[in-house]
Amino acid sequence: MVKLQDADGFSFFDYNPVGALKITDESVQGELTAAFQTFQGSVADTLSLQGKYLLKLNESELNWVQAPDTIKNRIFVITNKNLEIEYYNVQAQQRLRYVFKKIN
């Protein structure tokens, strides 16, 4: 599930995003595309990752390291089967919350 919260605080959901991420001990790779029906029309978001990650549990952060950038995410839930993180896009003034479930 992916939740989009716009600059005005309205929330929109995609309960069936397309794609998958594979997170190993050393890297993250994959792509996830979500589509939302907002008041302004249809909005799509794609999370495409190919690189390393940095887990900072003491700061509740899971950061995607995508050279030359690092994308910071706030951790809400992290277990061996569930991961829920939130990313704030400053330019778009919106929050994206990703809810992942392990399938294997």
Number of C-alpha atoms within 10 A of each C-alpha: 15 23 19 26 17 16 12 8 11 11 15 18 18 17 13 11 17 13 13 15 16 12 14 10 7 9 15 19 15 14 15 16 16 21 20 19 12 15 9 6 7 9 13 11 14 13 13 16 18 16 15 18 22 15 13 12 11 6 9 15 17 20 20 20 18 15 9 5 9 13 14 18 20 18 21 14 13 14 9 7 11 12 15 18 21 20 18 17 13 9 6 9 12 18 18 20 21 22 16 17 12 12 7 4
